[in-house]
């Protein structure tokens, strides 16, 4: 996943804060989308959104922590950074219990926010990479899966052929197709895919 495809979703009821964050992050080359409250964000939200949420703790309507809970209930794994002008220990604890990536008190340093967003983007890249790998594995036919599983066990073409009742040449054809579908160059990468996919 290329970073330019990730977005920072800013939710803050203070227009000045929203504008300054959009400007600061935009100058850093990041894509942004800004919302005045949790309800506006949730109304626009799509399951395929990728990036990082930066939300104020205190919002009109649902709070930043309630927003986190709603996102999780919808199956979203978007990393969330909570920002607040009046942070306290119970609020911070509640945010982290809801799986917040970070909890920053205003006024915070731009570098602190960038570091939190970078951590969020790194988590997203890892999640999206795994999802892409899973989709590639799902593209394999049942026979290709059988060949992949046996190749990952260290069996050679003749051994795989004997186990599956097919010719070694057919095994090599299947292996070539598997490598093309998975976008791998060698058997070691093939094994990594099989292990990651539970093969």
C-alpha positions in Angstrom: 0.0 0.0 0.0 1.5 3.3 -1.0 1.4 6.0 1.6 -0.1 8.5 -0.8 -3.3 6.3 -0.8 -3.7 6.7 2.9 -5.7 9.5 4.4 -5.7 11.3 7.7 -9.3 11.8 8.9 -9.5 14.8 11.2 -12.5 15.2 13.5 -12.6 18.4 15.5 -15.5 20.8 16.2 -13.0 23.8 16.3 -12.8 25.1 12.7 -9.4 26.8 13.4 -7.9 23.5 14.7 -9.3 21.6 11.7 -7.9 24.2 9.3 -4.5 24.3 10.9 -4.2 20.5 11.0 -5.3 20.2 7.3 -2.7 22.9 6.4 0.1 21.3 8.5 -0.5 17.8 7.2 -1.1 18.9 3.6 2.3 20.7 3.6 3.8 17.4 4.8 2.4 15.8 1.7 -0.4 13.9 3.5 -4.0 13.5 2.2 -6.6 14.8 4.7 -10.4 14.8 5.1 -11.9 17.0 7.8 -15.2 16.7 9.8 -16.8 18.9 12.4 -18.2 16.0 14.5 -18.3 12.2 14.9 -21.8 11.9 13.3 -20.6 13.6 10.0 -17.6 11.3 9.9 -19.6 8.2 10.5 -22.2 9.2 7.9 -19.4 9.5 5.3 -17.4 6.5 6.5 -16.8 3.5 4.1 -15.4 0.1 5.1 -12.6 0.4 2.6 -11.2 3.7 4.0 -7.5 3.4 4.9 -5.3 5.7 6.9 -5.5 7.2 10.4 -8.2 9.0 12.4 -7.3 12.1 14.5 -10.2 12.9 16.7 -10.8 15.4 19.4 -11.9 13.8 22.7 -14.7 16.2 23.4 -17.1 16.7 20.5 -20.7 17.9 20.2 -22.7 14.7 20.1 -20.7 11.5 20.3 -17.2 11.8 21.9 -14.0 10.7 20.4 -14.0 7.6 22.5 -17.6 6.8 21.5 -16.5 7.3 17.9 -13.8 4.7 18.4 -16.3 2.3 19.8 -18.7 2.8 16.9 -15.8 2.2 14.4 -14.8 -1.0 16.1 -18.5 -2.2 16.2 -18.5 -1.7 12.4 -15.4 -3.8 12.0 -13.1 -0.9 11.2 -9.5 -1.2 12.2 -8.5 2.4 11.4 -5.9 3.5 13.9 -7.2 6.3 16.1 -5.2 9.2 17.6 -7.1 11.1 20.3 -6.3 14.8 20.9 -7.7 16.9 23.7 -7.4 20.3 25.4 -8.5 18.8 28.7 -7.1 15.4 29.1 -7.2 13.5 32.3 -6.1 10.0 33.4 -9.6 8.4 33.2 -10.1 9.8 29.6 -6.6 8.6 28.5 -7.3 5.2 30.0 -10.7 4.9 28.3 -9.1 5.9 25.0 -6.3 3.3 25.2 -8.8 0.6 26.4 -10.7 1.4 23.2 -7.4 0.7 21.3 -6.3 4.3 20.7 -2.9 4.5 19.1 -2.0 7.7 21.0 -3.5 10.3 23.3 -2.1 13.9 22.8 -2.9 16.9 24.9 -3.2 20.3 23.2 -1.1 22.2 22.5 0.9 19.3 21.1 4.0 19.5 19.1 3.5 18.9 15.3 6.3 16.3 15.4 4.3 14.3 18.1 1.3 14.2 15.9 3.3 13.3 12.8 5.0 10.4 14.8 1.6 9.1 15.9 0.2 9.3 12.3 3.3 7.6 11.0 2.8 4.8 13.5 -0.9 4.6 12.4 0.1 4.4 8.7 2.7 1.7 9.4 0.0 -0.4 11.1 -2.4 0.2 8.2 0.3 -0.8 5.6 0.8 -4.0 7.5 -2.9 -4.7 7.8 -3.6 -4.0 4.1 -0.5 -6.0 3.0 -1.9 -9.1 4.9 -5.3 -8.5 3.3 -3.8 -8.3 -0.2 -1.8 -11.6 0.5 -5.0 -13.3 1.6 -6.8 -12.2 -1.6 -4.0 -13.6 -3.7 -4.2 -16.9 -1.9 -8.0 -17.0 -2.5 -7.3 -16.7 -6.2 -5.6 -20.1 -6.3 -7.6 -23.2 -7.5 -8.0 -26.1 -5.1 -5.3 -28.0 -7.0 -2.9 -25.1 -6.8 -3.5 -24.9 -3.1 -2.6 -28.6 -2.7 0.6 -28.0 -4.7 1.5 -24.9 -2.6 1.0 -26.7 0.7 3.3 -29.6 -0.4 5.9 -27.3 -1.9 5.9 -25.4 1.5 6.6 -28.7 3.2 9.8 -29.0 1.2 8.5 -31.7 -1.2 10.0 -31.8 -4.7 8.0 -31.9 -7.9 8.3 -35.7 -8.2 7.2 -36.2 -4.6 4.2 -33.8 -5.0 3.3 -35.6 -8.3 3.3 -38.9 -6.5 1.2 -37.6 -3.6 -1.4 -36.0 -5.9 -1.4 -38.6 -8.7 -0.3 -36.2 -11.4 2.8 -35.9 -13.5 5.9 -33.9 -12.4 5.5 -31.7 -15.5 1.9 -30.8 -14.3 3.3 -30.0 -10.9 5.8 -27.6 -12.5 3.0 -25.9 -14.5 1.0 -25.5 -11.3 4.0 -24.0 -9.5 4.6 -21.5 -12.3 1.0 -20.4 -12.2 1.0 -20.2 -8.4 4.2 -18.0 -8.4 2.6 -15.8 -11.1 -0.7 -15.4 -9.1 1.1 -14.7 -5.8 3.7 -12.4 -7.4 6.7 -14.3 -6.0 10.0 -15.0 -7.5 11.3 -18.1 -5.7 10.3 -21.1 -3.5 11.3 -19.2 -0.3 8.7 -16.5 -1.0 6.2 -19.3 -1.8 6.8 -20.8 1.6 6.3 -17.4 3.3 2.9 -17.1 1.6 1.9 -20.7 2.5 2.9 -20.2 6.2 1.1 -16.8 6.3 -2.0 -18.4 4.9 -1.9 -21.3 7.3 -0.8 -23.7 4.7 
